Amino acid sequence: MNDYFVYLPYRREPSPRECIATGAGCQRVLPGSHYPPVTHPIDHCLTWSEGRILHAYQILFVTEGSGVFESAPALRRIHIRAGMAFVLFPGVWHRYAPNTGTGWVEHWIECRGRAFDRAKALGIIRPEKPVTGYPLYSS
């Protein structure tokens, strides 16, 4: 597996598309490594001490290892393990990191569009419950 990330240009004019991918990536974080190990655009930089706020939805899927996730509406530290996914919501403060003893492998996609806005309005995805309650598969 090769680590990568890409951010695609985002046009702000109205689009007939329900969901537009604006970025994607994956990375393996080895145990004991500094996180995040790569440099992202300034509006996507993440530090544990400050957290961050994004302007788009992101879905992160952890396929190996474990870590922690926190966000403003969830109001608690959530333990993440392989097979779990979590959603980052636009305008919502959050932070996450792998455990230093295990590291992790993360895959993510960043999206904008009415499909996510509608899912949020219908309560299908909610900032108060950003993490799957169980692993998506057994590791």
N, C-alpha and C positions, 0 to 999 in steps of 0.2 A: 504494500500500500504506500503510495506517495502522498505526502501532505500537500494540500493546495487550498487556495481560496480565490474566488473571483467575485468582483462586484460589477454588475452590469449597469449601463446608463439607464436612468429612470426619467421618463418624460412625464411632466406634470399635467399635460393636457388630458382631457377625458378619453377613456379607452373603452371600447366595447367588450374587452376581455374581462372576465370575472376575476382572474388571478394572474398576476404578473410576477415572475421570478426576477428578483433584483440582485441575488447573490447566492453563492453556494460554496461549500468547502468541507474538508475533513482533515483531521489531524490526529496523530498518535502522540500522546503526552506520556513520556516514560516516568516511572516512579522517581520522585525526588527532583523532577524538572521544574523550572520556573514556568508559571502559567499566567497569561497565554504566551507561548513561545514565539509567535510570529507577530509582525507589525501589521496592523489593519489601518484603514483610513481613520483620521482623527475622530470622526463622529461615531466610530465603532470600537474605539479603544476601551478595554475593560481592565480595571484593577479591583482587587478584592476590597481594598480600603474605601474606595469611592463608589464602586458599582457603576452602573451606567443607565441611560435611557436611550432607547432606539426610536426611530420614526417609522418602522415597518414591523411586520410580524416575522418572527423566526421560529423555526421548529428545530430543536436539537435532539438527536437520537444517539444515545451512548451504547456502543456495541461491546465494549470491553472495559473492565475496571469499575471504579466507583468514585463518588464525589458528593458535593453538596450544592444546593440551590436555595436562594432566597429571593423573594420579591415583595414589594410593598403590600399588595393586597393579601398575599398568603400569610403574612405576619409570623412566619416560623421558618426554621431551617428544615429543609426536606432532603433526606438522604437519597441519593441517586445511585442505582446500580445498573449493570449491563442489561440491556433490553428495555430500559425506560426512556421515555421521551418527555420533553417539556416544551411549552410554548412561551415565547417572549412576546409581549404585547406592546404596540406603539404607545409611547408616552408613559410607560410603567417602569419605575426603578427596579433593577434586579442585579444580582451577582451570582456567579457560580464558579466552581473550580473542582478539578479532580483531587482525590485524596493523595497526599504525597507518597504514601506507602504503596498505592496501587497504580497511580496514573489512570488514564482512560483513553479510549478512542471515541471521538465525537464526529458525527456527520451532521451538517446543518444546511438548511435552505432558508433564504429570506424572501418574503413575498409581500406584495401590496395588492389591494383590490377589493372589490365589493363582495366577493365570496367569503373572505375572512370577516369582513365587517358584518355581513348578514349572519354568519355562524355565531359571532359574538352577540349580536342583538337577539338571536333566538336562544341563547344560553347553551349552545352546543360546545363552545369553548368559552372559558371564563377566566379572567385574571385572578380570581380568588381560588381557582383550582387549575393551576398551570401544568401540573405533572400527572402523568398516568398513575393510577393507584397501584399498579402492579407491572412487572416487566412485560413487554410485548412478546417476548419469547423467553424460553428458559435457557440460561447459559451454563 
